[in-house]
Amino acid sequence: MDEKSEKKDGISTCKSAGCPRGKLVSYNWLGDVPGDMNKFDMVEVQFKNTRKGYYKNSIGLQLNIGDLVAVEACPGHDIGTVSMVGKLVALQMKKANLRADAEIRRIFRKAKPTDIEKFEAAKAREYDTMIRSRKIAKDLGLDMKIGDVEYQGDGNKAIFYYIADERVDFRQLIKVLAETFHIRIEMKQIGARQEAGRIGGIGPCGRPLCCSSWMTNFVSVATSAARFQDISLNPQKLAGQCAKLKCCLNYEVDAYVECVKQLPSKEVHLETTTGTYYFFKSDIFKKELTYSTDKNVPANLVTISAERAFEIIALNKNGVKPDDLRLESDRDKAVVREFGDILGQDSVTRFDKKKKKKKNPKRQGDGNQPRQQDRREQQNRRPKQDGGAPAQNAQQPAQQRQQRPNKPKNRPKGPRQNQDKQRTPNDRQRQENNETK
């Protein structure tokens, strides 16, 4: 909450123009005028959503923007927030086109705690009343939608805002609602744009709806605004949340209209010695036009500037046909560049996880010893002797070769080899002597 705002009985009030602005809130640029130059007996009071009223401060209360006041109603009283004081109220009344014979009501007092309690209790009943009233209207077979309900400050009256495409006879509905809720009923018809402004929401641009944030009046939107901006006439893209054409189509249409006036008409054809060129598309802000040799299909497209197009139109009026739409200087510049992915960001598979290579099979025996395949590779890399066999002991020191025991030449094969490993050297010597005998 802003530093210059306070909280009174659970309701935030604004004591100066420095508070955050909301819909229909005007800046009092005459508020710092000294003396009695900025005094005016009329006060602007804002109620729920977009409803405003102008009341006379006959008692001479010292009112500031954001004060809760009890004002005269028919019947009873209503609770609202002061939205403007001083001489600027006269300009606001002129802007609202108030009639001279309009009834002027009074401000009773500043809202008391009891008034605020009744007001809060009445506001708590609004949602339930709206749901029940929709069901009643459906049972009566009325082609209408009740969009919102607003209770008066004292809870004796309620305003039902409804939407209908055609005229609706709701006299029976008023009788049923009065008997059900025991209050005075007032029906007020609104449009689809006003309903969207009252409900609110987020637009396709990612920001709050203009009609619910700052727009105070609605201007009719036509499909010609989309045509001027070369927007495809797709109802799903052009319609907003109210099912009507988007209000933002009118924001830039004036700039497009001014730029289109500087371009030749789309109906004009350009005649050359090679054939006739028809309008295909245009870049309004670059002032470039693209022509095709076929009316319906893009064929032999040529892009030229608006100045060149006006020159060719003037030549055709005099009966002269140029050889080509483009000038000789423009022909050299018209080089079509092929698409190139410089940064490598357009690859379809750039986010796919690469498959990891499978790990090598586990090594046999002790992990410190080389595998059998690695041993063979090491033996093949060693230098060979004259006979062609690899010199296994060539690089080993002579002392290590002398320390090794002499192996028998005719070593038994098969399972006896394991038995020889378990025998002692003396046993092996005895066996060799027996074999020689």
Number of C-alpha atoms within 10 A of each C-alpha: 10 9 9 12 17 15 10 12 11 9 11 14 20 24 16 14 20 12 16 10 12 10 15 18 14 13 14 17 10 13 17 8 11 9 7 8 11 14 15 16 16 23 26 22 25 21 17 15 13 13 10 16 17 23 18 18 19 12 11 11 12 8 17 19 20 22 19 26 22 23 24 18 16 10 11 14 20 24 24 25 22 23 25 25 22 21 19 21 20 17 9 15 16 10 9 11 8 12 9 7 6 7 9 12 17 17 23 18 15 18 18 12 11 9 18 21 14 16 20 17 14 19 17 12 14 17 13 10 19 18 14 14 21 17 12 16 20 13 10 13 9 15 14 18 16 21 20 18 23 22 25 24 26 21 20 18 24 21 16 21 19 19 19 15 10 8 8 11 10 14 8 10 18 17 12 16 18 14 11 13 15 11 14 18 18 13 15 12 14 14 14 17 20 20 19 19 22 17 13 16 16 12 13 10 7 8 10 14 21 19 21 23 17 15 13 14 9 10 7 9 15 13 12 14 20 18 13 17 17 14 14 10 12 9 11 9 12 18 13 18 16 14 13 14 22 19 20 13 17 16 9 12 17 13 12 16 14 11 16 18 10 12 19 15 10 13 8 12 18 22 22 17 11 12 11 15 22 20 23 20 16 20 16 20 10 10 15 17 21 19 25 21 20 15 13 10 10 16 13 10 17 18 19 18 17 20 14 15 23 14 11 22 19 12 16 16 10 9 9 14 19 15 12 15 24 18 12 9 8 12 11 9 8 11 8 6 6 6 6 8 9 7 7 8 10 10 9 7 9 10 8 7 7 8 6 6 6 6 6 6 6 8 13 10 10 8 9 7 11 13 14 12 9 11 12 10 10 11 13 14 10 14 14 14 11 8 7 8 10 15 15 13 11 13 9 9 9 10 8 9 12 9 8 8 8 8 7 9 6 6 10 12 8 8 8 10 11 11 10 14 10 9 10 9 11 8 11 13 10 10 10 11 9 8 7 6 5
